[in-house]
Amino acid sequence: MTEHLHHVEEHDRDVTDMLRDAGLRPTRQRVSLAELLYSKGNRHISAEILHEEAVRAKVPVSLATVYNTLHQFTEAGLLREVAIDGTKTYFDTNVHDHHHFFIEGENRVVDIPNDGVGIGRIPQAPEGMEIVRIDVVVRVRPKS
């Protein structure tokens, strides 16, 4: 830990530093969940799946705490929320602008390659509002 390489990729950075940089206190539960989240590169994960991983890794954490932590990470800019149908929410470790395929039947979210979506016209935001970002979710399923 004493040798800290500055050119390592973001997800390889010490999660304690990452949490501090985002303005979050690095509690044991946050650090444990961050290690689970970011140890596998960019991915899309639900609170339930992360909770299962935490249980398997012997991290003593409730599903409610996992939800709260994911929302705190999202507010701090460490995760991006991808809502499907308003019933399923995935959290994306890649916070850069990009769009998603939702694979029906598998309940899986995958990135659409960068040049995969072109958006022609963007509506004017309502009075006093500004557009934060545009999320495109393309639903796909195997051909029958």
VMD Tcl script that draws the C-alpha trace (Angstrom):
set ca {
  {0.00 0.00 0.00}
  {2.94 2.35 0.52}
  {3.90 2.33 -3.17}
  {1.02 4.14 -4.81}
  {1.15 4.10 -8.61}
  {-0.50 7.18 -10.07}
  {-1.10 5.73 -13.53}
  {-3.32 2.82 -12.48}
  {-6.86 2.77 -13.80}
  {-9.67 4.20 -11.71}
  {-11.13 0.88 -10.57}
  {-7.68 -0.24 -9.35}
  {-7.30 2.83 -7.14}
  {-7.47 2.34 -3.44}
  {-11.21 2.45 -2.67}
  {-10.57 4.34 0.56}
  {-9.07 7.22 -1.45}
  {-11.90 6.97 -3.96}
  {-14.52 7.32 -1.20}
  {-12.67 10.21 0.46}
  {-12.27 12.00 -2.89}
  {-16.05 11.67 -3.38}
  {-16.68 13.20 0.05}
  {-17.79 9.95 1.71}
  {-16.44 8.69 5.02}
  {-14.73 5.33 4.33}
  {-16.64 3.21 6.85}
  {-15.89 -0.52 6.93}
  {-19.17 -1.36 5.16}
  {-18.66 1.25 2.43}
  {-15.09 0.07 1.82}
  {-16.18 -3.59 1.68}
  {-19.03 -2.85 -0.73}
  {-16.82 -0.61 -2.88}
  {-14.22 -3.39 -3.11}
  {-16.91 -5.82 -4.28}
  {-18.30 -3.27 -6.75}
  {-15.06 -2.11 -8.37}
  {-12.89 -5.23 -8.22}
  {-14.31 -6.67 -11.46}
  {-14.02 -3.68 -13.80}
  {-17.07 -1.96 -15.26}
  {-20.36 -3.73 -14.62}
  {-24.08 -3.30 -14.04}
  {-25.33 -4.63 -10.74}
  {-28.56 -4.64 -8.76}
  {-28.73 -4.14 -5.00}
  {-29.89 -7.75 -4.63}
  {-26.92 -9.15 -6.55}
  {-24.46 -6.98 -4.60}
  {-26.09 -8.11 -1.34}
  {-25.66 -11.78 -2.39}
  {-22.00 -11.12 -3.20}
  {-21.53 -9.42 0.18}
  {-23.09 -12.37 2.01}
  {-20.81 -14.79 0.11}
  {-17.80 -12.60 0.98}
  {-18.86 -12.67 4.68}
  {-19.56 -8.92 4.74}
  {-22.17 -8.38 7.50}
  {-24.57 -6.03 5.73}
  {-28.35 -5.85 5.29}
  {-30.10 -5.38 1.95}
  {-31.34 -1.97 3.19}
  {-27.74 -0.89 3.87}
  {-26.70 -2.06 0.40}
  {-29.52 0.05 -1.14}
  {-28.54 3.09 0.96}
  {-24.87 2.70 0.09}
  {-25.57 2.35 -3.65}
  {-27.68 5.53 -3.53}
  {-24.96 7.37 -1.58}
  {-22.35 6.26 -4.16}
  {-24.67 7.42 -6.96}
  {-25.22 10.84 -5.37}
  {-21.44 11.17 -4.91}
  {-20.90 10.45 -8.61}
  {-19.26 7.03 -8.14}
  {-22.12 5.09 -9.75}
  {-24.74 5.75 -12.38}
  {-28.31 4.57 -11.89}
  {-29.94 2.76 -14.82}
  {-33.69 2.37 -14.28}
  {-35.58 -0.24 -16.28}
  {-39.41 -0.14 -16.19}
  {-39.34 1.76 -12.91}
  {-39.26 -1.63 -11.17}
  {-35.68 -2.73 -11.82}
  {-32.71 -0.55 -11.00}
  {-29.14 -1.34 -11.93}
  {-26.07 0.54 -10.81}
  {-23.33 1.08 -13.37}
  {-19.70 1.47 -12.30}
  {-19.03 3.32 -15.58}
  {-20.24 6.88 -14.95}
  {-19.28 8.24 -18.38}
  {-22.06 9.06 -20.88}
  {-23.22 5.92 -22.65}
  {-26.40 3.96 -23.38}
  {-27.60 0.43 -22.66}
  {-29.19 -2.71 -24.04}
  {-31.58 -4.48 -21.66}
  {-31.70 -8.20 -22.45}
  {-35.23 -9.36 -21.65}
  {-35.56 -12.78 -20.10}
  {-32.02 -12.58 -18.72}
  {-32.63 -9.30 -16.84}
  {-29.18 -8.21 -17.94}
  {-27.93 -4.75 -18.85}
  {-24.99 -4.29 -21.25}
  {-23.34 -1.18 -22.66}
  {-24.11 -0.06 -26.20}
  {-20.77 0.75 -27.90}
  {-20.03 4.50 -27.93}
  {-21.03 5.26 -31.52}
  {-24.09 2.98 -31.31}
  {-26.74 5.65 -30.63}
  {-27.18 8.94 -32.44}
  {-29.64 11.40 -30.95}
  {-30.95 13.87 -33.50}
  {-33.16 16.34 -31.69}
  {-33.12 17.07 -27.99}
  {-36.21 18.78 -26.55}
  {-36.03 22.14 -24.83}
  {-35.97 21.63 -21.06}
  {-39.05 22.98 -19.20}
  {-38.85 26.50 -17.80}
  {-36.25 26.76 -15.03}
  {-34.90 23.25 -15.73}
  {-31.75 21.91 -17.34}
  {-31.12 18.54 -18.99}
  {-28.84 16.45 -16.78}
  {-28.29 13.53 -19.16}
  {-30.10 11.40 -21.69}
  {-30.48 7.67 -21.03}
  {-31.38 5.39 -23.90}
  {-32.31 1.81 -23.02}
  {-32.83 -0.48 -26.01}
  {-34.75 -3.64 -25.07}
  {-33.62 -6.81 -26.87}
  {-34.44 -10.53 -26.78}
  {-33.30 -13.60 -28.70}
  {-34.99 -14.00 -32.11}
  {-37.65 -16.70 -32.00}
}
mol new
graphics top color blue
foreach p $ca { graphics top sphere $p radius 0.5 }
foreach p [lrange $ca 0 end-1] q [lrange $ca 1 end] { graphics top cylinder $p $q radius 0.2 }
display resetview
